[in-house]
């Protein structure tokens, strides 16, 4: 690798060296819906409304209303790019993340000046205005407001002093106010805010935007893989084999990622809830990973912003909610969580895991399982049960044999069509808590569902019974190197 990737700028420099992985435009773009509308066609992928495709990352150099800023989008909207940015192969990403969780390297404080504090704007300044300082886009005309979609939220538990970083949806609500949405019971910083509220305290928080991709990927782990008290910045440290560097915030008692492009400092206010679309009244929040625009919440918490700091000529980083970028950030840590749990229970059987685009990286996993003996028959279904335990929001698991490419959904569906019978190979587990953003997880959709967010989890066993394996050999083509015939 020509250059170490340790921040957003070095990541973009690497992509510049890779053919067809980064494009720039000098044509001015409006961050209000237009920017995301352009990238939907260029390379968003994922569950975005068709037509879309997986394409290059993109930098918009001229942003309407923000003459000194750029916006980067789609950096992680390709498994190939993620692998390059983490210096590994695409099929190895889940296993690599698994090892990093097991061998964390905690963050450290930076000695000297922090790049993220080259320019400082304090809320006490008369001209302070988040709308003007932060070029946060809206994805669609229906959005509640401008959203920060890739803000690394960092806070400290008021009792234990443990730190954590997570990504939450953040909407600009005023010149010095942000709303933050906490999925009930799902994120560590939400638990920290709840405890601070019980104590009648404000929770200091920093929001770092435009960081090393290793931080963005590592921050998306969830319990039980990373329980409360586990600082996910340690995953990024393990991925890079050196600690993430933090700096002290200037206006609140918290730390931020030192080489971020932007840092927003503030406090989560106890006892206050805000309506997410209070300024637009659209009824919607923003497009979420399942491909639907979610309803606006009236139970968002309020962050009172105290400062915005940034690098000179900062680069805002954003993503489209239902894009391949979300699949990378949510799906690869999910793969790692599943792989780690199954490997501990039955070493050597699980060959690989893929959380595909169709499930947004969260709802669906394909497990490539190798039965080593007759006694392994049935263990593949046990592996699926372990997968549901490793990641509670998982809805569907496909099981395939070792000769099926789990990363190729055409091959997975081939296995389903030739190695699967619905009357014996579907295992359903009704009445299990899953994810509230799946609109089918609702009593109106099925009488088996008692409350919104509950689902019927399903296993599709597309593996061949061990005693029939000799009857299911794929056509045996000659193994050779085709380069001899492809040379020009």
URQUISUL-V309790 format. One record per run of one state. SS is the DSSP state (helix for helix, strand for strand, loop for the rest). FROM is the first residue (numbers start at 1). TO is the last residue. If there is no record, write none. Layout:
ss=(SS | SS)
from=(FROM | FROM)
to=(TO | TO)
//
This chain:
ss=(loop | helix | loop | strand | loop | strand | loop | strand | loop | helix | loop | strand | loop | strand | loop | strand | loop | strand | loop | strand | loop | strand | loop | helix | loop | helix | loop | strand | loop | helix | loop | strand | loop | helix | loop | strand | loop | strand | loop | strand | loop | strand | loop | strand | loop | strand | loop | helix | loop | strand | loop | helix | loop | helix | loop | strand | loop | strand | loop | strand | loop | strand | loop | strand | loop | strand | loop | strand | loop | helix | loop | strand | loop | helix | loop | strand | loop | helix | loop | helix | loop | strand | loop | helix | loop | helix | strand | loop | strand | loop | helix | loop | helix | loop)
from=(1 | 8 | 18 | 22 | 26 | 29 | 30 | 32 | 33 | 34 | 43 | 44 | 45 | 54 | 55 | 57 | 61 | 63 | 64 | 66 | 67 | 70 | 74 | 79 | 86 | 90 | 103 | 108 | 110 | 115 | 118 | 119 | 123 | 130 | 134 | 138 | 139 | 147 | 149 | 151 | 157 | 163 | 168 | 170 | 175 | 177 | 181 | 188 | 199 | 203 | 210 | 213 | 219 | 233 | 241 | 245 | 249 | 255 | 258 | 262 | 275 | 284 | 288 | 293 | 296 | 300 | 311 | 315 | 319 | 324 | 346 | 350 | 355 | 357 | 360 | 364 | 370 | 374 | 377 | 379 | 391 | 396 | 401 | 409 | 419 | 422 | 426 | 434 | 454 | 462 | 466 | 472 | 483 | 487)
to=(7 | 17 | 21 | 25 | 28 | 29 | 31 | 32 | 33 | 42 | 43 | 44 | 53 | 54 | 56 | 60 | 62 | 63 | 65 | 66 | 69 | 73 | 78 | 85 | 89 | 102 | 107 | 109 | 114 | 117 | 118 | 122 | 129 | 133 | 137 | 138 | 146 | 148 | 150 | 156 | 162 | 167 | 169 | 174 | 176 | 180 | 187 | 198 | 202 | 209 | 212 | 218 | 232 | 240 | 244 | 248 | 254 | 257 | 261 | 274 | 283 | 287 | 292 | 295 | 299 | 310 | 314 | 318 | 323 | 345 | 349 | 354 | 356 | 359 | 363 | 369 | 373 | 376 | 378 | 390 | 395 | 400 | 408 | 418 | 421 | 425 | 433 | 453 | 461 | 465 | 471 | 482 | 486 | 488)
//
